[in-house]
Amino acid sequence: MRVLVCPDKFAGTISAVGVAEAFAEGWRSEKPGDELVLHPLSDGGPGFGEVLATALPDAKRFAVPTTDPLGRPVEGHVLLDGETAYVESAEACGLHLLAEAERDPKHTTTFGLGSLVLAALEAGAREVVIGLGGSATNDGGAGFLAAVGAAPLDAAGYALPYGGAALAGVAALGGEPRLRGATLVAATDVDSPLLGLHGASAVYGPQKGAGREDVFVLDGALTRFAEVLGGLPGAPAGLAGLPGAGAAGGLGAAILAVGGRVESGIGLVRRLTGLDAELEEAGLVVTGEGSFDEQSLRGKVVAGVANAARDLGVPCVVLAGRVDAGRREAASIGVTEAHSLVEHFGSVATALARPADGLRELGRRLARQWSR
């Protein structure tokens, strides 16, 4: 049997590569004659760079010193393939870079992403694809713009402090972004607008440490910042309401405002990694992510894989740390069945502490169930 194993990471516990390898180890221990094809994926969030580096063996990947959401030194990477560069915003803006007590989107910044983009431009990139996801920020890309020469200013012409809350006092940008004519592409499957009930602050702010009152403060600040962003020469009409503008705490809006565009993260990864060709040869598809829930049904890795498998008539099994999506909803996107590490272990703590062990055990169980 040919089994295509193409998961996303389990955020905070194990990478996409680790998920695929642990599951495959368990399956092979039961059915060593089966062919397992490991094809880890990302929708633009953490692991985006690692997945593409594996898929583009001729590309050059180099380290870049940058800063985390609180301005502390951290190392990021640029993957350069010809004149196209790929960077992962989570390496500079990621929630995983902060301790739980440090998470406060009123003060976190996307400034570090600017260092990665500038390094890509220095290396000769004419197009920079930025994976969005897993961010600790809600500053509308203000920090990123400051890093590339367009710092947000208050009415007196002084640079604003970092963070989303400070944007309530924004009056202008102190220059135009210095991008050397390069095109920016936001790779994300978050289709949220920037503002409102379905916007960056309301939907994702609480996951980043925002309280109820903080959400109102941040949404109001982004409302003001959207007016300033709309004045950039490359900004499209109706910027704040465009799908993807709310991705990564509004970083999508900043990319659109400088003339960039939004692409499906999983669609881009599927194309670059040759996933569709592998799907056509598979007898079973196994995918997964940390939490399989309602958001998973709206265009993340699991939905992209399951939809493609369904269209080819191939069964699709989902592995997850926890499963909160209903069976009917899961079936509607092409999921045949879903398995949870929390259910397997009977404990959230054990599922978080021993994900690889659980995935190996699920691999053994599913091999007995599915292998012909």
N, C-alpha and C positions, 0 to 999 in steps of 0.2 A: 504494500500500500504506500502511496506517495502522500505524505502529510506536509502541508505548508504551514509553518509556525511563524506568524507575523504579528507579534504583540507590540504594544506601546510599553513604556516603563510603568512600574507601579510607583507612583510618586512618593518619594521619601523613604522607600525601602529597597528597591532593586531596579536596575536599569533594564531597558528593553532587551539588550543583549543577554543580560543575566536571566531574565524570564525565559527567553527562548532556549538557552542552554540547559537550564534546570529542568524544564518540561521535557526537552528532548532526551536528556539523560534518563529520566524515569521511563519514558516510552520505550527507549531502546533496551532497557533492562528486561522488559517483558517481551518485546517483539523486535529482536535484533535484525530480522530480515527486511523490515520496512525501511523505506527511504524517507528521511526527514530533511526537509529543506528549511533552513533557518534564515528568516528574513525580517529582522527587527525593524520597527517603524517609529515614526514620530509625526505629530501634526504641527510641529513648529516649536513646541515647548522643550523642556529639558530632555537632552538626548538627541536633539535635532542635528547638531554638528557631528556627533559620534556616528549616527546612522548614515549620514551622507558621506562621511569619510570612508566608511566601509564600502559604500556603493560606488564611489568615484576614486578608484585606486590610483589614477594618474594625477589627481589633484594634490596640491601642496597645502599642508596644514601647519601653521606656525602659531606660537604662543604670543600673546600680547598682554603687557601689564595694564590693568585697568582698576576700577573701583567698584565696590559693592553698593547696595542701595543706601547705605549709610556713609559712603565715602571712604571706606577702608580699602587698602590694597587687596587685590585679588587677581588671579590670572584667567584670561579668556583666550579665545582662539579665533583665527580666521582660516577658512578653507577656500583656497583660490584654485579655480578650475578655468584656465584661460583668462578671459576678461570678466568672468562672473565670480563673485565672492559670496560665501555663505557664512553668516554669523548667527549665533544663538543668543538672543537677548537675555535669557535666563542666566547666562554665565556672568552677567554684570548686574542684572535686575531681579534675579530669582528669589522667590520666597524661601527656598531651601538654604540660602546664604545667611539667613537671620535666625536667631533663637526666637522662640515663641514670644518671649517678653519684649523683644525688640521690634515686633511687627506693628507698624503704625503708618498707614499710607498717607497721613497728613504730612509726614516728614521724609518719606523715602523718595529716592530720585532715580531717574533713568540716565543720569550723567555718564555713567560708565559705559553705556552702549555707544556713546559718541566716540570714545577712544577706539573701540573695535571697528567702527565704520571708517574713521579716519585712517586707521592702519590698513584697512582694505583698499582705500583710495590710494594711499602711498605705494601699495604693492602693484598698482596698475589696474584695479578693477574699474570697469565701466558700468557694471550693474552689481548692486549689493542686495542680496536676498536675506532678509532678517526674519528668523524664526521667532514668532511671538507666542508666549504662553508661560504659565508658571511664575508670573511676575509678582513682586512685593510692592509694586508702585501704583499710584493713581494720580500721576502728575501731567497727564495728557501729552507726554513726551517733552515737557518743558526742559528737563535736565538734559536730555539728548540734544535739543536745539541749542542750549547754552554751550554744550561741548563743541558744536560745529559752527559757532560764531553768531548765534541769534538768541542771546540771553534775554529772558523776559524781564522787563523793567517796570517799575512803578511810575506813578504820575510825575514824580520829581526826577525821573531818569536814573534812579538807582536800581542795581540788580536785585531781584527778589531772592529771598532764601530758598533753598531746595524744598521740595515737597508739594503735595497737591493743595494743601490749605492756603499756602501763601499766594496762590493764583487768584484769590479773591481781590487782590490789589493790583493785578496786572493791567498795564495801560498800553504797552507797545513791546515790540521786539527790538533789541539793540543791534540790528543788522540783518542781513540775509544769510541763510545757511550756506557755508562754503563746501559744496559737494562736488566741485570740479566738473559739473555737467553730467555726473553719473546718475543713473536711475535707481531708485530704491523700490524694493518689492517687499511687502509685508506678507509673510507666509503664516496664515492662521485659518482656523476653522471656527473661530468665534465670530458670529455675525451681528453682535450687539452694536447698537448705535452708541454714541458718546454719552448722551444725556438721558435723564428720565428714569421711569420705572424699570426699563429693560437695558439701561445704560451701564457704563463701567462701574460707577460708584455703587449703585443699588444692587447689582447682581453679583459683582465680584469683590466689592469693598469689604464686606464682612469676612470673607475668606482670608483677607490680608490684615485683619486686626481692627477694622473700622467698626465702631459702635453705631447705634441708631442715629444719634445726633451727628456723628462724624459723616455719615452718608449724606445728610442734607448739606453739611458744610462743603464737602468735596464736590457734590453735584453743582452747587451754586458757584464754586470757584471755577469748575470746568466750563460752566455756561459763559462766564466772563472770558475765559481763555479761548473758547471757540470763536468768539467775536474777533479776537486779535488774530488767531490763526487764519480766519477767513480773509484777512487783508493781505496775505502772502500772494505773490504773483501766480503761483502754481496751484492755489487752493481751488478745489471744485465747489460749485454751488451746493448749498445744503449740506456742507461738510459734516456737521454734528449728527445728522440723521442717516449717514451712509452706513451700510452694513460693514462691519469690521472696524469702524472708527473707535469703538469702545474696547478693542482688543488690547490686552496688556496695560490696563488702566488708562486707556486713551492714547497709547503710543501709536496705535493705528491711525488716529486722527492727525498726528504730527507728520507721519509718513505721507498720508494723502495730501496734506497741506503743502508739502514741498514738491508736489507733482508726482509722487509715487503711486503705486497701485497695490491692491490687495489680491492675493491668490490663495486658493485652497491649499493649506499646508499638507494635508494628506494626499491631495491630488498631485501636488508637486513631488512629494516623496514617492508616490506610486510611479510616477513617470520616470524619475531619475533612477530609481532602484529596479525598474523592470518588473514590478509586482504583477501587472496584468498578465504578462506572459507566463509567470509562475502559477497564477490562479487557474489558467486554462489546463494545466497539466496535473492539478491536484485532485486527489480523491476525497480529501478532507482538509478544511482550513481551520486553524486554531489561532485565535487572536485574543487580545485582552488588554486590561488597564487596571489601575489601582482601584477605582470605584466605578462600577458599571451602573449608571443612574440616568435620570432624565436628560441631563446635559449630554450624555454619551450618544443619545439618539439624534443629536442636532448637528452632526457633521464631524465628529472626532474620528480617531483612528478606527475604533470598533465599527462605527456606522459606515465609514468608507469601505472597509474590508467586507463587512457583512452584505452591504448592498451589491458589491461586485460579485461576491460568491453566489448570492441569490440569483443574479442575472445569468450566471453560468450553470445554475442548477447544482451547485456544490454545497454540501452541508457545512455549516459554520458553527464552531463551538467557541464560547467566550470563557476566558479565565479572568478572575478579578479578585482583588483583596476582599471586596464586599459587593454584593449584588442588591441594588435597590430598584432597578427597573422591573416593571411587571412583565410577565411572560408574553402577554398579547402585544404589548408595545415592542418588546424585543423581537418577537416573530415578525412584526411589521417591517423591520429593517433587514430581515434575513437571518436572524440568529436562531439556530436550531435548538441549542440548549446553553445554559450558563452555569458555571461552577464558582463557588466562593471559598476563599481560604478561611474566612471567618466561620462559615458553616462547616468546613472540613475539620478545623481545629476545635470549634466550639468556643473560641475565645478571640477577641480582638487583639489582646496583648500578644498572644502567641502568633497570630497571623502577621503582626507587624515585626515580631522578633525573628520569625523563621520562615520567611516567604519562599526561599529556595527549597527548603525541605518539603513544604506543602506542595509546591509546583512539581517536584519530582514524584511525590505520591499521587498527585492528580494525573501525571503522565502515565504512571503504571496503571492506574484504574481505567483511564480512557483508552489505553492500548488494548486492554482486555475487552472493553466494550465495543470499540470501533474497528479494530484491525480485522481484515477479512482472512 
